[in-house]
Amino acid sequence: MAFNLESMKISGKEVLPLIEGGKGVGVSTGLTSGAWAKAGGIGTVSAVNASRHDADGKIIPVEYKGKSRKARFEELVEFGIEGGLTQLREAHEIAGGNGRLHVNVLWEMGGAQRVLHGILEQAQGIVNGVTCGAGMPFKLAEIAAQYGVHYYPIVSSGRAFRALWLRSYRKAPDLLGGVVYEDPWLAGGHNGLSNSERFDQPEDPYPRVKELRATMNKFGLEHTPIIMAGGVWYLRDWTDWMDNPEIGPIIFQFGTRPLLTQESPVRDSWGKTLLGLKEGDVALNPFSPTGFYSSAVRNNFLNEMYERSERQVVFTDHAEAADDHTEALVFGVRKRELFLTKQGKKSADKWIAQGFSKPLMTQDSTLIFVSEDKAAEIRKDQLDCMGCLSQCKFSNWADNEKGTTGQKADPRSFCIQKTLLRSAYGDAPEDNLMFSGHAAYKFALDPFYANGFIPTVKQLVDRIASGD
């Protein structure tokens, strides 16, 4: 029997219940989202470090000229608004009135509310919905109502949505276009694992979405759709979710499959890697400077992060025989003396002999050991911080009056904007962060991509709508 995907009213229009997930820092562009909307679905422009274009349509390289982090932060906000508008206007022109266009922001990105206001003020009539996650976006409904657009919060549990609803969303129920359930073990990018959930113990999404629906129904939201994000590849695998009263109206979001289309900016640079992935090659890891777990391809970049964290020992400032911290480690131009256990000192001596001669202090009273070149790179990246996050554990930046978290900068993390920009613009993606969902290994197994075939967005949407 042929697979039949029925249209649904989303953000005020009957469209295919297929959403292109927003992938930030130059990956979900006006070209990709406009093509997705033109094909009849919902395209999502990411306003997270969206690319700006010059008069000839070429990408303007991101270059900060401010001497302080505060000054560079102001540039970041300005660039974010300009880039978001650039991509949305391109998407609107390409879509030609078809489908719907949403804009995606991360609540914990630097200047998120300012960027969102700046975009929505100037993009009225272009943006139909706002998607927002990475934190608890309590003010999302208020902002959406100000501009008359629908809003789509991203959550990973019914409990999280309940908190958002009771605190804020109940005041603007008519504009709640849908609730995105982003599975914390399957989705790419940053994941909303709670303190009570284990990163290495994935849970079945069905009971969690069922619980979310039950919570929504208590608030009279029986007809508000849930958007399933994370792990979705073939719709034919999800037929038991459709027309299911326990799940209710359901929409499906695709973030990983659109990485490989003719319109994708990472088609050429990421293609070979994505087409060769095996199951398990995408890792849920703890290194993001946001403090969230995140899912990315286990490549040279991520391997170095694991290795850096493994070269780690606990230290104390004074010799403590009771705790076995009796072995002195002297380092630096000031000849600082710290104390390790005998095993810790043995490991430190081994790493130093291997060329990892620079110990760096973490906020947890540990030392990691890196090469002199890596230490210089880490220090430069920390000094070049532009405040791309509301607070950053790598640089200790915070978007507050003091401009700091008050914690030590953590060298076990990295500058996320730097590596994502390099990866998106094709600068050695194997050596930079490549966010991806855990189903990416299916690129190698799906006959649609046989012999390296890369579809257009229209071909991909048609394929997905067929069940495949």
C-alpha positions as CSV (number, residue, x, y, z in Angstrom):
1,M,0.0,0.0,0.0
2,A,1.3,3.4,-0.9
3,F,2.4,5.7,1.8
4,N,0.2,8.7,2.2
5,L,1.4,11.9,4.0
6,E,-1.4,14.3,4.6
7,S,-0.9,18.1,4.8
8,M,-1.5,20.0,8.0
9,K,-2.2,23.6,9.0
10,I,1.1,24.9,10.4
11,S,1.8,28.6,11.1
12,G,-1.4,29.5,9.4
13,K,-1.1,27.5,6.2
14,E,-1.8,24.0,4.9
15,V,1.6,22.4,4.2
16,L,3.5,19.1,4.4
17,P,4.2,18.2,8.0
18,L,7.9,18.1,7.3
19,I,10.3,20.6,8.9
20,E,13.9,21.3,8.0
21,G,15.6,21.6,11.3
22,G,17.6,24.8,12.0
23,K,21.4,24.1,11.9
24,G,23.3,27.2,13.1
25,V,26.5,28.9,12.1
26,G,26.2,29.0,8.3
27,V,24.5,25.5,7.7
28,S,20.8,26.2,7.5
29,T,20.8,29.1,5.0
30,G,18.2,31.0,3.0
31,L,19.1,28.7,0.0
32,T,18.3,25.5,1.9
33,S,15.3,26.7,3.9
34,G,13.8,28.6,0.9
35,A,14.0,25.4,-1.2
36,W,12.4,23.4,1.6
37,A,9.5,25.8,1.8
38,K,9.2,25.9,-2.0
39,A,8.9,22.1,-1.9
40,G,5.8,22.5,0.3
41,G,7.3,22.0,3.8
42,I,8.6,24.3,6.5
43,G,12.0,25.7,6.0
44,T,14.0,26.9,9.0
45,V,16.6,29.7,8.7
46,S,19.0,29.6,11.6
47,A,19.8,33.0,13.1
48,V,22.8,31.6,15.0
49,N,25.7,33.3,13.4
50,A,23.9,33.5,10.0
51,S,26.2,34.4,7.1
52,R,26.2,37.9,5.7
53,H,26.7,38.6,2.0
54,D,28.3,41.4,0.1
55,A,26.8,43.1,-3.0
56,D,28.0,40.2,-5.2
57,G,26.4,37.6,-3.0
58,K,29.7,36.3,-1.5
59,I,29.9,35.5,2.1
60,I,31.5,38.2,4.2
61,P,34.1,36.6,6.5
62,V,33.4,37.1,10.2
63,E,36.0,39.5,11.5
64,Y,35.8,41.2,14.9
65,K,37.7,44.5,15.4
66,G,36.7,45.4,18.9
67,K,39.5,45.5,21.5
68,S,37.4,44.2,24.3
69,R,34.9,41.3,24.7
70,K,32.1,43.8,25.3
71,A,32.9,45.6,22.0
72,R,33.2,42.3,20.1
73,F,29.9,41.2,21.6
74,E,28.2,44.3,20.2
75,E,29.6,43.4,16.8
76,L,28.3,39.8,17.2
77,V,24.7,41.1,17.8
78,E,25.0,43.4,14.8
79,F,26.3,40.7,12.6
80,G,23.6,38.3,13.9
81,I,20.7,40.6,12.9
82,E,22.2,41.4,9.5
83,G,23.0,37.8,8.7
84,G,19.6,36.6,9.8
85,L,17.8,39.1,7.7
86,T,20.0,38.3,4.7
87,Q,19.2,34.6,4.9
88,L,15.5,35.1,5.5
89,R,15.0,37.5,2.6
90,E,16.8,35.0,0.3
91,A,14.6,32.2,1.6
92,H,11.5,34.3,1.1
93,E,12.4,35.0,-2.5
94,I,13.2,31.4,-3.3
95,A,10.1,30.0,-1.6
96,G,7.8,32.2,-3.8
97,G,4.9,32.0,-1.3
98,N,5.1,28.3,-0.9
99,G,5.3,26.4,2.4
100,R,6.2,28.3,5.6
101,L,9.4,29.9,6.8
102,H,10.6,29.7,10.5
103,V,13.6,31.3,12.1
104,N,15.6,29.4,14.8
105,V,17.6,30.9,17.7
106,L,19.3,29.3,20.7
107,W,18.1,30.9,23.9
108,E,21.6,30.6,25.4
109,M,23.4,32.2,22.5
110,G,24.9,35.6,23.2
111,G,22.4,38.4,22.6
112,A,19.6,36.0,21.7
113,Q,16.7,38.3,22.6
114,R,18.3,41.3,20.9
115,V,19.0,39.4,17.7
116,L,15.5,38.0,17.7
117,H,13.9,41.4,18.2
118,G,16.1,42.9,15.5
119,I,15.2,40.3,13.0
120,L,11.4,40.2,13.7
121,E,11.1,43.9,13.6
122,Q,12.5,44.0,10.0
123,A,11.2,40.7,8.7
124,Q,7.4,41.1,9.2
125,G,5.5,39.2,6.5
126,I,8.5,37.0,5.9
127,V,8.8,35.0,9.1
128,N,5.9,32.7,10.0
129,G,7.3,31.1,13.1
130,V,10.1,31.1,15.7
131,T,11.7,28.0,17.0
132,C,13.8,28.2,20.1
133,G,15.6,25.8,22.5
134,A,19.0,25.4,24.2
135,G,17.7,26.5,27.6
136,M,14.3,27.5,29.0
137,P,13.0,30.3,26.7
138,F,10.3,31.7,29.0
139,K,10.1,34.9,27.0
140,L,9.6,33.3,23.7
141,A,5.8,33.6,23.7
142,E,5.9,37.2,24.8
143,I,8.3,38.1,21.9
144,A,6.3,36.1,19.3
145,A,3.1,37.8,20.4
146,Q,4.7,41.2,20.0
147,Y,5.2,40.4,16.3
148,G,2.2,38.2,15.7
149,V,4.2,35.0,14.7
150,H,3.8,31.5,15.9
151,Y,6.3,30.1,18.3
152,Y,7.7,26.6,18.7
153,P,9.6,25.8,21.9
154,I,12.1,22.9,21.9
155,V,11.9,20.6,24.9
156,S,13.1,17.1,25.8
157,S,10.4,16.2,28.3
158,G,6.8,16.9,29.4
159,R,8.2,18.3,32.6
160,A,10.1,21.0,30.8
161,F,7.1,22.1,28.8
162,R,4.9,22.2,31.9
163,A,7.3,24.7,33.5
164,L,7.3,26.9,30.3
165,W,3.5,26.8,30.0
166,L,2.7,27.6,33.6
167,R,5.3,30.5,33.8
168,S,4.6,32.1,30.4
169,Y,3.1,30.2,27.5
170,R,-0.4,30.0,28.9
171,K,-0.7,33.8,28.3
172,A,-0.3,33.3,24.5
173,P,-1.9,29.9,23.7
174,D,-3.2,30.9,20.3
175,L,0.2,31.5,18.8
176,L,1.7,28.2,20.1
177,G,2.2,26.6,16.8
178,G,3.7,23.3,18.1
179,V,6.0,21.8,20.6
180,V,9.3,20.4,19.4
181,Y,10.3,17.2,21.2
182,E,14.1,17.0,20.5
183,D,15.3,13.6,21.6
184,P,18.4,14.1,23.8
185,W,20.0,10.8,22.7
186,L,19.2,10.9,18.9
187,A,19.3,14.6,17.8
188,G,22.3,16.4,16.5
189,G,23.9,19.5,18.1
190,H,23.2,20.4,21.7
191,N,20.9,18.0,23.7
192,G,18.6,18.7,26.6
193,L,19.7,16.0,29.1
194,S,18.6,16.7,32.6
195,N,20.6,16.0,35.7
196,S,18.6,12.8,36.3
197,E,19.2,11.3,32.9
198,R,22.3,9.4,31.8
199,F,24.0,10.3,28.5
200,D,24.9,6.6,28.1
201,Q,21.5,5.2,28.9
202,P,19.2,6.2,26.0
203,E,15.5,6.0,26.5
204,D,12.8,5.1,23.9
205,P,11.3,8.4,22.6
206,Y,7.7,7.0,22.4
207,P,6.9,7.0,26.2
208,R,8.5,10.4,26.5
209,V,6.4,11.9,23.7
210,K,3.4,10.2,25.1
211,E,4.0,11.9,28.4
212,L,4.5,15.2,26.6
213,R,1.2,14.8,24.9
214,A,-0.6,14.0,28.2
215,T,0.9,17.1,29.7
216,M,-0.2,19.2,26.8
217,N,-3.7,17.7,26.8
218,K,-4.1,18.8,30.5
219,F,-3.7,22.4,29.3
220,G,-6.3,22.1,26.5
221,L,-3.6,21.6,23.7
222,E,-5.0,18.4,22.2
223,H,-4.9,19.9,18.7
224,T,-1.4,21.5,19.0
225,P,1.0,19.3,17.1
226,I,4.2,17.8,18.6
227,I,7.2,17.9,16.3
228,M,9.4,14.8,16.5
229,A,13.1,15.8,16.1
230,G,16.0,13.4,16.3
231,G,16.5,10.0,14.8
232,V,13.9,10.4,12.0
233,W,15.0,9.1,8.7
234,Y,12.3,7.0,6.9
235,L,8.7,8.1,7.7
236,R,7.6,4.5,7.1
237,D,9.3,3.6,10.4
238,W,7.0,6.0,12.2
239,T,3.6,5.0,10.9
240,D,2.5,3.8,14.4
241,W,3.0,7.4,15.6
242,M,0.5,8.8,12.9
243,D,-3.2,8.9,13.7
244,N,-2.3,7.7,17.2
245,P,-4.4,9.2,20.0
246,E,-1.6,8.7,22.5
247,I,0.6,11.0,20.3
248,G,-1.9,13.3,18.7
249,P,-1.1,15.5,15.7
250,I,2.5,14.8,14.8
251,I,5.0,16.6,12.5
252,F,8.5,15.3,11.7
253,Q,11.7,17.4,11.7
254,F,14.8,16.5,9.7
255,G,18.1,18.0,10.6
256,T,20.7,15.4,9.5
257,R,19.4,14.4,6.0
258,P,19.3,18.0,4.7
259,L,23.1,18.2,5.4
260,L,23.5,16.4,2.0
261,T,21.6,18.3,-0.7
262,Q,22.7,20.2,-3.7
263,E,21.8,23.4,-1.9
264,S,23.6,22.6,1.4
265,P,26.7,24.7,2.0
266,V,28.5,21.7,3.5
267,R,27.6,19.3,0.7
268,D,31.2,19.1,-0.7
269,S,33.2,19.5,2.4
270,W,31.2,17.1,4.6
271,G,29.9,14.8,1.9
272,K,32.7,12.2,1.9
273,T,32.7,11.9,5.7
274,L,28.9,11.7,6.0
275,L,28.6,9.0,3.3
276,G,31.2,6.9,5.0
277,L,29.9,7.0,8.6
278,K,29.1,3.8,10.5
279,E,26.7,3.3,13.4
280,G,28.3,4.7,16.5
281,D,30.5,7.3,14.7
282,V,28.4,10.1,16.1
283,A,29.2,10.7,19.8
284,L,27.3,12.3,22.6
285,N,30.0,14.2,24.4
286,P,30.4,16.6,27.3
287,F,32.9,19.2,25.9
288,S,30.7,22.0,24.7
289,P,31.3,25.4,26.3
290,T,27.6,25.7,26.8
291,G,27.6,23.0,29.5
292,F,25.2,20.9,27.5
293,Y,26.0,17.5,26.1
294,S,26.2,17.6,22.3
295,S,26.2,15.1,19.4
296,A,28.9,15.4,16.8
297,V,30.9,13.2,14.4
298,R,33.8,11.4,16.1
299,N,36.5,13.0,14.0
300,N,40.0,14.4,14.6
301,F,38.6,17.4,16.5
302,L,36.5,15.3,18.9
303,N,39.2,12.7,19.4
304,E,41.6,15.4,20.5
305,M,39.0,16.7,23.0
306,Y,38.7,13.2,24.5
307,E,42.5,12.7,24.6
308,R,43.0,16.2,26.2
309,S,40.5,15.3,28.9
310,E,42.1,11.9,29.5
311,R,45.5,13.5,30.2
312,Q,44.2,14.8,33.5
313,V,45.2,14.5,37.1
314,V,43.9,16.0,40.4
315,F,46.2,18.4,42.3
316,T,46.4,20.2,45.6
317,D,48.3,23.4,46.5
318,H,50.0,21.8,49.5
319,A,51.5,18.4,50.2
320,E,48.8,16.3,51.9
321,A,50.1,13.0,53.0
322,A,46.7,11.9,54.2
323,D,45.4,12.1,50.6
324,D,48.6,10.8,49.1
325,H,49.2,14.1,47.3
326,T,52.9,14.1,48.1
327,E,54.6,14.4,44.8
328,A,55.6,18.0,43.7
329,L,55.2,19.2,40.1
330,V,57.0,22.4,39.4
331,F,56.1,24.2,36.1
332,G,55.8,27.6,34.5
333,V,58.1,30.7,34.5
334,R,57.2,31.4,38.1
335,K,58.1,27.8,39.1
336,R,54.7,27.1,40.6
337,E,54.6,24.1,42.8
338,L,51.6,21.8,43.0
339,F,51.2,18.3,44.5
340,L,50.0,15.1,42.8
341,T,49.6,11.5,43.9
342,K,52.4,9.2,43.0
343,Q,50.4,7.7,40.2
344,G,49.4,11.2,39.1
345,K,53.0,12.3,39.0
346,K,54.0,9.2,37.1
347,S,51.3,9.9,34.5
348,A,52.3,13.6,34.3
349,D,55.9,12.7,33.7
350,K,54.9,10.3,30.9
351,W,52.7,12.9,29.1
352,I,55.5,15.6,29.4
353,A,57.9,13.1,27.9
354,Q,55.4,12.6,25.0
355,G,55.5,16.3,24.2
356,F,52.4,17.4,26.3
357,S,54.6,19.6,28.4
358,K,52.1,22.4,29.2
359,P,49.9,21.8,32.3
360,L,46.7,23.8,32.3
361,M,44.5,24.3,35.4
362,T,40.8,23.5,35.2
363,Q,37.9,24.8,37.5
364,D,37.8,21.3,39.1
365,S,41.3,21.4,40.7
366,T,42.7,19.3,38.0
367,L,45.5,19.7,35.5
368,I,45.3,18.7,31.8
369,F,48.5,18.3,29.8
370,V,48.7,19.7,26.2
371,S,51.5,20.6,23.8
372,E,53.0,24.2,23.9
373,D,51.3,24.9,20.5
374,K,47.9,23.7,21.8
375,A,48.3,25.7,24.9
376,A,49.0,28.9,22.9
377,E,46.0,28.2,20.7
378,I,43.7,27.7,23.7
379,R,45.0,30.9,25.3
380,K,44.5,32.9,22.1
381,D,41.0,31.6,21.6
382,Q,40.1,32.6,25.1
383,L,41.5,36.1,24.6
384,D,39.6,36.5,21.3
385,C,36.2,35.6,22.9
386,M,33.3,37.6,21.4
387,G,30.6,36.4,23.7
388,C,28.7,34.1,21.3
389,L,27.1,32.4,24.3
390,S,25.2,33.9,27.2
391,Q,27.8,32.3,29.3
392,C,30.8,30.3,28.3
393,K,32.8,27.8,30.4
394,F,35.7,27.9,28.0
395,S,36.4,31.6,28.2
396,N,34.4,32.5,31.4
397,W,32.5,35.1,29.4
398,A,28.9,35.9,30.6
399,D,26.4,38.4,29.3
400,N,26.1,40.3,32.6
401,E,27.3,43.5,34.1
402,K,30.6,41.9,35.1
403,G,31.1,40.2,31.8
404,T,32.2,37.0,33.5
405,T,30.9,33.8,35.1
406,G,33.2,34.3,38.0
407,Q,34.7,30.8,37.3
408,K,38.1,29.8,35.9
409,A,38.1,29.3,32.1
410,D,38.0,25.6,31.3
411,P,40.7,24.4,28.9
412,R,38.9,21.1,28.5
413,S,36.4,22.9,26.2
414,F,36.8,25.0,23.1
415,C,35.8,28.1,21.2
416,I,32.6,26.9,19.6
417,Q,32.1,29.7,17.1
418,K,35.6,29.5,15.7
419,T,35.4,25.7,15.0
420,L,31.8,25.8,13.7
421,L,32.6,28.6,11.3
422,R,35.6,26.8,10.0
423,S,33.7,23.6,9.6
424,A,30.7,25.2,7.8
425,Y,33.0,27.1,5.4
426,G,34.9,24.0,4.4
427,D,38.1,24.6,6.4
428,A,39.2,21.0,7.2
429,P,35.9,19.8,8.7
430,E,37.7,16.6,9.9
431,D,39.7,18.9,12.2
432,N,36.7,20.9,13.4
433,L,33.4,20.3,15.0
434,M,30.8,18.5,12.8
435,F,27.4,18.4,14.6
436,S,25.2,15.6,13.4
437,G,22.3,13.4,14.5
438,H,23.0,9.8,15.5
439,A,21.1,8.4,12.4
440,A,23.8,9.9,10.0
441,Y,25.2,6.4,9.5
442,K,22.2,5.7,7.3
443,F,23.6,7.9,4.6
444,A,25.9,4.9,3.8
445,L,23.0,2.4,4.0
446,D,20.2,4.3,2.2
447,P,20.0,3.3,-1.5
448,F,18.9,6.9,-2.3
449,Y,22.5,8.0,-1.9
450,A,24.1,5.1,-3.8
451,N,27.2,6.0,-5.9
452,G,27.5,9.3,-4.1
453,F,24.2,10.7,-5.3
454,I,23.3,14.0,-3.7
455,P,19.7,15.1,-4.2
456,T,18.2,18.6,-4.5
457,V,16.1,19.7,-1.6
458,K,13.0,19.1,-3.7
459,Q,14.1,15.5,-4.5
460,L,14.8,14.9,-0.8
461,V,11.4,16.3,0.3
462,D,9.6,14.2,-2.3
463,R,11.5,11.1,-1.2
464,I,10.8,11.7,2.5
465,A,7.1,12.3,1.7
466,S,6.9,9.0,-0.1
467,G,7.9,7.2,3.2
468,D,11.5,6.7,2.2
